[in-house]
Amino acid sequence: MFNLFKKKKESSNGAQYISLKIREIVKEAKDTVTLYFEQPEPFLDYKAGQYLTVILDFNGKEERRSYSLCTSPFVDPYPGITVKRVEGGLVSNYLNEQLRPGKTLDIMKPMGNFTTTYHSKNERHFVMVAGGSGITPIMGITKSVLVNEPQSKVTLLYCSRSEEEIIFKNQLEALALQYEGRLTVIHNLSQPSTNWTGLKGRLDTGRIQEVLKDKIGSSSVYYLCGPEGLMNSAASAMKTLGVAEESIHRESFYVNLDAKEKDLKAAGKLAPELTREVEVIVEGESHYFDVPAGQTILEAGLDHDVDMPYSCQSGLCTACRGRLLSGQVDMIEDAGLSKSEIEEGYILCCSSKPASSDIKIIIE
């Protein structure tokens, strides 16, 4: 995966970054914390299921990481992100170990399309599958559904490694009691203790199909978040049970761009890599620069000090989204874009490489 970070520049309109003060830090599991922030003025406007990009400086080098909001704007007075420690992870370890209430963090505005709208007259069945920290955005959506749609219900199949690693364990138990008959939580542990009496082992397509077979219906909607293998298995199970692909909503935290590009090259689906000049319009100003063979449009833009927005750099977050006005690009990963956005000509600069001349992109 590309891992290029540039020193932070404030956007010309001053709206790209927000400073949030940490109000409280809650230990959710042995390797996971939730950071709750004081509400800024004006209040942070976000949707359940979206994420915040945290911007940190380590010895003069900027690092950006995206973390999903676990809170609901309809329920929780303070917004919060949940961070699971990654072995050797610079940012996740810092956020888990070094922060205290009162510290401020710079973030980018909330982003993400792993959301829904709510109405009190809706009568839906949300079928959710989460793995590990994938519970984070699903937690915010679940709380929002339960409080906004009294006739809707939620079934959550949640896979964790062990009892000690069940994130939001107490919150889920409390919600299940508060909304008895409307929230069903089914835990599956891959490495349980000998005392565990629930589901255990690997959640493959067959097992997911067995658990969810009576949850499929015309009123059901489907949300998946977690490791790619788990989401693929869940989606396969749902499609086998008759669920249409467009009804399944996914949120990915990671994609290996290098591996995906290698597969596309092997299949002959990418144009020859050549150095090409592109025009990128940012906040009404045109920037012309060369994109060397092998680089993405975002990487080249940052190398030329163009203040292009970005976050994950893996084709998932859409922070670097632009509209292709002319020319052609090879987009290695488009998971962050909807089908309609792609049809309208939107691309992700972090995963796109020039495939023709006369490329012109506007970042709106």
Secondary structure as the mmCIF struct_conf table of DSSP 4:
data_model
#
loop_
_struct_conf.conf_type_id
_struct_conf.id
_struct_conf.beg_label_comp_id
_struct_conf.beg_label_asym_id
_struct_conf.beg_label_seq_id
_struct_conf.end_label_comp_id
_struct_conf.end_label_asym_id
_struct_conf.end_label_seq_id
TURN_TY1_P TURN_TY1_P1 SER A 12 ASN A 13
BEND BEND1 GLY A 14 GLY A 14
BEND BEND2 GLN A 16 GLN A 16
STRN STRN1 TYR A 17 ALA A 29
TURN_TY1_P TURN_TY1_P2 LYS A 30 ASP A 31
STRN STRN2 THR A 32 PHE A 37
BEND BEND3 GLU A 41 PRO A 42
HELX_LH_PP_P HELX_LH_PP_P1 PHE A 43 LEU A 44
TURN_TY1_P TURN_TY1_P3 ALA A 48 GLY A 49
STRN STRN3 TYR A 51 PHE A 58
TURN_TY1_P TURN_TY1_P4 ASN A 59 GLY A 60
STRN STRN4 LYS A 61 SER A 68
STRN STRN5 LEU A 69 LEU A 69
TURN_TY1_P TURN_TY1_P5 PRO A 73 VAL A 75
BEND BEND4 PRO A 77 TYR A 78
STRN STRN6 GLY A 80 LYS A 84
TURN_TY1_P TURN_TY1_P6 GLU A 87 GLY A 88
HELX_RH_AL_P HELX_RH_AL_P1 LEU A 90 GLU A 97
TURN_TY1_P TURN_TY1_P7 GLN A 98 GLN A 98
TURN_TY1_P TURN_TY1_P8 PRO A 101 GLY A 102
STRN STRN7 THR A 104 MET A 111
BEND BEND5 ASN A 113 ASN A 113
TURN_TY1_P TURN_TY1_P9 SER A 120 LYS A 121
STRN STRN8 HIS A 125 GLY A 131
HELX_RH_3T_P HELX_RH_3T_P1 GLY A 132 GLY A 134
HELX_RH_AL_P HELX_RH_AL_P2 ILE A 135 ASN A 148
TURN_TY1_P TURN_TY1_P10 PRO A 150 GLN A 151
STRN STRN9 LYS A 153 SER A 160
BEND BEND6 ARG A 161 SER A 162
HELX_RH_3T_P HELX_RH_3T_P2 GLU A 163 GLU A 165
TURN_TY1_P TURN_TY1_P11 ILE A 167 PHE A 168
HELX_RH_AL_P HELX_RH_AL_P3 LYS A 169 GLN A 178
TURN_TY1_P TURN_TY1_P12 TYR A 179 ARG A 182
STRN STRN10 LEU A 183 LEU A 189
BEND BEND7 SER A 190 GLN A 191
TURN_TY1_P TURN_TY1_P13 THR A 194 ASN A 195
BEND BEND8 GLY A 198 GLY A 198
STRN STRN11 LEU A 199 LYS A 200
BEND BEND9 GLY A 201 GLY A 201
HELX_RH_AL_P HELX_RH_AL_P4 THR A 205 LEU A 212
TURN_TY1_P TURN_TY1_P14 LYS A 213 LYS A 215
TURN_TY1_P TURN_TY1_P15 SER A 218 SER A 219
STRN STRN12 SER A 220 CYS A 225
BEND BEND10 GLY A 226 GLY A 226
HELX_RH_AL_P HELX_RH_AL_P5 GLU A 228 THR A 240
TURN_TY1_P TURN_TY1_P16 LEU A 241 GLY A 242
HELX_RH_3T_P HELX_RH_3T_P3 GLU A 245 SER A 247
STRN STRN13 ILE A 248 GLU A 251
BEND BEND11 PHE A 253 PHE A 253
HELX_RH_AL_P HELX_RH_AL_P6 LEU A 257 ALA A 266
TURN_TY1_P TURN_TY1_P17 ALA A 267 GLY A 268
BEND BEND12 LEU A 270 LEU A 270
HELX_LH_PP_P HELX_LH_PP_P2 ALA A 271 GLU A 273
STRN STRN14 ARG A 276 VAL A 282
TURN_TY1_P TURN_TY1_P18 GLU A 283 GLY A 284
STRN STRN15 GLU A 285 VAL A 291
TURN_TY1_P TURN_TY1_P19 ALA A 293 GLY A 294
HELX_RH_AL_P HELX_RH_AL_P7 ILE A 297 ASP A 303
TURN_TY1_P TURN_TY1_P20 HIS A 304 ASP A 305
BEND BEND13 SER A 311 CYS A 317
TURN_TY1_P TURN_TY1_P21 ALA A 319 CYS A 320
STRN STRN16 ARG A 321 SER A 326
BEND BEND14 GLY A 327 GLY A 327
STRN STRN17 VAL A 329 MET A 331
BEND BEND15 ILE A 332 ILE A 332
TURN_TY1_P TURN_TY1_P22 ALA A 335 GLY A 336
BEND BEND16 LEU A 337 LEU A 337
HELX_RH_AL_P HELX_RH_AL_P8 LYS A 339 GLU A 343
TURN_TY1_P TURN_TY1_P23 GLU A 344 GLY A 345
STRN STRN18 TYR A 346 LEU A 348
HELX_RH_3T_P HELX_RH_3T_P4 CYS A 349 SER A 351
STRN STRN19 SER A 352 PRO A 354
BEND BEND17 SER A 356 ASP A 358
STRN STRN20 ILE A 359 ILE A 363
#
